[in-house]
């Protein structure tokens, strides 16, 4: 069975989707303040690496685990379900912009939804 990573087009597609995703995130009133004082080049690369890994790319993920990466945001900025939902919405918009088929978007969404409790440190 082909991974979602391969179904959406691999590295090139993930890179394009993440770049588009951050255009939405940085203009979204619900979440843009989380990126104040963040090195966005580094952030984009971390996100590309994580999404690639989560969607089934070969190789591992060397970044922090979701809880460690997001605990300061939960503690200091109140990261919540509202923000997680906004993030998913922005990623879906980015994938749709890139003409990813809806069934593959749904499959990717289920995988990413599985990270909710870790991201929100519950």
Order of alpha helices (4+ residues) and beta strands (2+ residues): alpha-alpha-alpha-alpha-alpha-alpha-alpha
